[in-house]
Amino acid sequence: MADDGPSSGQERTMNYGKEHVAVYRTYAPALEGVRTIPESEFDGRDNTLLGMEVRVQVEGEEFLPSFSEGDNSAVVATDTMKNFVHHHMGEYEGATVEGFLEFVGKEFLETYPQMETVQVSADELPFEERMVPGDDGFEPSDLVFRVAEGESGFGHVVLSRGDDGPVVEEQKSGVTDIELVKVKDNSFTGYVQDEYTTLPERENRTLYVGLDIYWTYAEPADALGEEPERYVPPEQVSDIAQVVFDEFDVNSIQDLIYRIGERTLERFPQLESVSFEANNRTWLKVRDDLEGDAKVLREPPRPTGFQQFSMDHSDLEEAGQE
Ligand SMILES: O=c1[nH]c(=O)c2[nH]c(=O)[nH]c2[nH]1
């Protein structure tokens, strides 16, 4: 298909950038004044230690000669991008991952006119408070944090140039790498039974699910945290997931994520949509001949099942909840 190439009108892919830019800030401004929800104790964070791993991707027609002619005169070295991110972490006056991404993205556009679009995303590098003995019993240390694994906040923003300066084209927030196990009161029944089906129906299984949850705001500016009562903290969405899992006897991961989505949209009317990427990591039964509900379980072999789903407020209206 010789006439299908970029030169004949199809949009060309051309971008470059830096990923895995880890940056840490001590004594960032605290996140205060977030609205609390019944599913979560989270009401803010001190940000004594704020870490993130950032990815920057830039686009612009002026970069074409760097690909086509080896002419680097417009190229901002990706090493420079890394330094730019590091430097601006010290200039950011807000308290959220999303706010930092928008701030640094705008700074890129304002500093380098050859950049037409900048995409910035980040995974939070999480740290946990540690409890130490204080005057009134155990209290969180002001100084020592545990380097946490797994679950973390996520942000993504796409910025382009408008007539009056940088414009947010897309925004997405999230909490990723949630892993939850519910020991009983989960079923998986009623699925298609045919000549290929070997999986036995289970009225009560131990369900282990991996979850990434993403959301978009109706007003992207709400993602920044500048109006904290309109900000959706990843910690609260993660807490909704575990509370809903605890509350409902679900018949599948599909059923579970729908209920988490419903609750999230109910709690946060300022969101436009919620989406999920789920994985089934359910252990396999080795023994269930023990007393009561006790079992012995083992890791499942590959391959792994997954579920993806997105929903918005129209799903609540259909269910008669709005
Ligand atoms: O929650 C589940 N959903 C499925 O679609 C599925 N398929 C399967 O084999 N186990 C499961 N579990």
The ligand as a Tripos MOL2 file, in Angstrom:
@<TRIPOS>MOLECULE
LIG
   12    13     1     0     0
SMALL
NO_CHARGES

@<TRIPOS>ATOM
      1 O1        -14.5280  -13.1970   37.8820 O.2       1 LIG1
      2 C1        -14.3210  -13.9520   36.9130 C.ar      1 LIG1
      3 N1        -14.7390  -13.5830   35.6580 N.ar      1 LIG1
      4 C2        -14.5480  -14.3780   34.5530 C.ar      1 LIG1
      5 O2        -14.9570  -14.0100   33.4290 O.2       1 LIG1
      6 C3        -13.8720  -15.6000   34.7380 C.ar      1 LIG1
      7 N2        -13.5120  -16.5910   33.8940 N.ar      1 LIG1
      8 C4        -12.8760  -17.5460   34.6290 C.ar      1 LIG1
      9 O3        -12.3890  -18.5960   34.1520 O.2       1 LIG1
     10 N3        -12.8410  -17.1780   35.9390 N.ar      1 LIG1
     11 C5        -13.4410  -15.9520   36.0390 C.ar      1 LIG1
     12 N4        -13.6720  -15.1370   37.1010 N.ar      1 LIG1
@<TRIPOS>BOND
     1     1     2 2
     2     2     3 ar
     3     2    12 ar
     4     3     4 ar
     5     4     5 2
     6     4     6 ar
     7     6     7 ar
     8     6    11 ar
     9     7     8 ar
    10     8     9 2
    11     8    10 ar
    12    10    11 ar
    13    11    12 ar
@<TRIPOS>SUBSTRUCTURE
     1 LIG1         1 GROUP 0 **** ****
